[in-house]
């Protein structure tokens, strides 16, 4: 068979990629760079891992404040707590349900280190305006785009606009069939390399990083967490991501055209120049129009076989067959952790010695977020995406119409 390649012989395998078929994400980072226009991409185990990596890359830690929203999924705020920083909540825009830039300005203090907006339900947050605010105050913008991969702002893909962006592939617009994975994206090499210290394999850090301040921590994998990616089929899903997204948008446009004049229902708003990719199709219910609560209305729709959820209140999207609804209580700032302000014991991270002005979280702090959480009802991506088409959307419309036509039975 000849001499060993190590001592001057020929290789047994001329192209090592031939034995990488089991590593289906070998080029996923390259594909995401090309797809989004971001200069640097690092695959992670989840969207949560991506967010934590971004926060660590920005040097955020004890005593630092991060302005975000309480109108989001738990991972957004959990990532801030995980780096021992303090969440400061801004309210949301009542139309887009994303962060209110004016309220962000009001919440900035000398302890603020970053703004963490959320592209909730698939509608991008106002990233260009937030970048301008951040530039004025020397802050980072870390975009939680976990529900909005494939979205755009003025023709530019989400992932290439903010200082750093986090994606999730768990049932999201770009997804994996095994239900996991994520990535962080940036145009800044320094942030990219520092993000590796969130929990990538020591040998990957040593092979990729150039910054001596990063390399000296490589042997521990940075913080010692494990945010390493695992093989998945995300690249295959990326190939037709835009086609699937555009088909879902067409389905949602049909729903809006049929529901926008229905009394008691406000259909989703899409800001001009923004591509809403509808991870959820989220409407607002006005209980005063029919004298029927949102929860009663949702109960009736679910009984008809149309799965809808009050996302902020119920925190239930049928994650596993064993899942059951949980009374989450609305926006994040109203939940137990923020009432107790003692996540790690001894008051940390909310009241640890590094915190100069310990926060207090209370009902009434975020009037728009609290009001929208009492009105929203959401239809999930599986019922909106291909192979679903206008015939399926017609069934959804007819189901909602049936409940509205018989609303007297619900009082």
Secondary structure, DSSP 8 states (H G I E B T S, - for coil): ----GGGT---S-S-GGGG-TT-TTTTHHHHHHHHH--SEEEEESSHHHHHHHHHHHTT--TT-EEEEESSS-HHHHHHHHHTT-EEEEE-B-TTT-SB-HHHHHHH--TTEEEE--B-GGG----HHHHHHHHHHHT-EEEEE-TT-TT-EETTEETTSSSSEEEEE-SSSSS--TTS--EEEEES-HHHHHHHHTTT--HHHHHHH---HHHHTTGGGTTTS--------SHHHHHHTHHHHHHHHHHHHHHHHHHHTTSTTEE-----TTEE---SEEEEEE-HHHHT--HHHHHHHHHHTT--EE-HHHH--S--STT-------SSGGGSHHHHHT-SSSTTTTTTSTT-SS-----TTSSHHHHHHHTTEEEEEGGGTSTT--HHHHHHHHHHHHHHHHTGGGG-
